[in-house]
Amino acid sequence: MEIRPGRIVGILVGTVVILGLGVYGPVTLLAPLPAVQASVVDALDPAAAAAPPVLPADGASAVVVSGSSTPVATAGITDPVPIAGVAKAIEALVVIDAKPVAVGNTGPTLTISNEDYADYIDYSKADARAIPVFLGETWTEREVLQAVLLGSSNNHADTLARWAFGSVDAYTTAAATWLTAHGLTGTHISDATGLSGDTVGTATDAARVADLVMSQPTLAEILSNPATSLVNNRGVDNTTNEYADLGVFGISRSFSDPAGVCFLFTTTVGTGETSTTIAGAFLREPDYDTLPTDLKAFVTGAQTGAAPVAVVAKGASHAHFRAAWGAEANGVAGADITRSAWQIGSAGAKVDLDAFSTGLEGGLVGHVGIAGGPQVPLKLDRAIKDPGLGWRLMHPFAMISSLIAANR
């Protein structure tokens, strides 16, 4: 039989069409649909923003939410300034890291040397804060830390530095390493006492030091249970617990000519689940009479700003979804999250979205909430349905791209 060229071409074309349909059809009909395009509409309710706290107009001040390294608010001078007794709080942290003492334990003992006794005489003559010591007597590490933290004793600060690191110079080197490791890069330690104008730090660093002290179990326990006496009934005049009536827990209150009045503290605002612990530092306060006025203004404003608000409101839209075939829907919160404005400001928002192509009304498509805190489901406010066979057949490139992406 004679085979004509046209017949051959027809057979080939038919074969290609049949094979093409055999591949095209299954790909477009069976490949997964493209995932919807998603965008975050908003993170947290803008109305829930924290009211600015009232911080001193003079000096340098900062507050942080406990556990956070980012200040909630700052005021005044942002550059490093002399920090007076804040240096002793830093020393306590550096020493307790190098020479740990468990809560309730005394730690090792140290013997008062000629140099230690000479320091006591020199600081006393200079009218700087000093607690009596005598040559040859012994103190435990805990007792020296009590003298440094509760009594702001300058001679004990030097004694502690020499005992722990061999010399005050060696201590300042160790302190620099510790500060760098904790991200307190705005602080420089030149002595153990903080009397030097070259021992400086930022208010933000100082606020974080306050938080770190109260996060250290042994130091927090020492501060929470002030000693009425030390070795041989030597009294410790507690310099920290001055403003309990304001709801403030004092950590360090000090003064030097270069630094002015400096105060480290914590306070808790709000109640129940909305309560928040705040650590703060007021540096370069002009005098002791101004400090309680500034503290009261801050605490009053902080309590007002701690009022509970709905951070995430049930039914509020936090994401928008659009499918390649035109279907649209919103991701809405499935429940409320109530927090204080202080907690909102410190934590920030977090929206996690799931990848999907179709979904039923009310279907789970992600979560929304506070970073590091509670999350609630995001649900579709309307269904995103399959577009059907017609759309699949008319959009081969989209279907093929989806198939390739699914198999990567």
Buried (B, 14 or more C-beta within 10 A) or exposed (E): EEEEEEEEEEEEEEEEEEEEEEEBEEBBEEBEBBBBEBEBEEBBBEEBEBBEBBBBEBBBBBBBBBEBBEBBBBBBBEEBBBBBBBBBBBBBBBBBBEBEBEEEEEBEBBEBBEEBBEBBEBBBEEEBBBBBBEEEBEBBBBBBBBBBBBBBBBBBBBBBBBBBBEEBEEBBEBBBEBBEEBEBEBBBBBBBBBBBBEBBBBBBBBBBBBBBBBBBEBBBBBBEEBBEEBBEEBEBEBBBBBBEEBBBBBBBBBBBEBBBBBBBBBBBBBEEEBEBBBBBBBBBBEEEEBBBEBBBBBBBBBBEBBEBBBBBBEEBBBBBBBBBBEBEBBBBBBBEBBBBBBBBBBBEBBBEBBEBBBBEEBBBBBBBBBEEBBBBBBBBBBBBEBBEEEBBEEBEEBBBBBBEEEEE
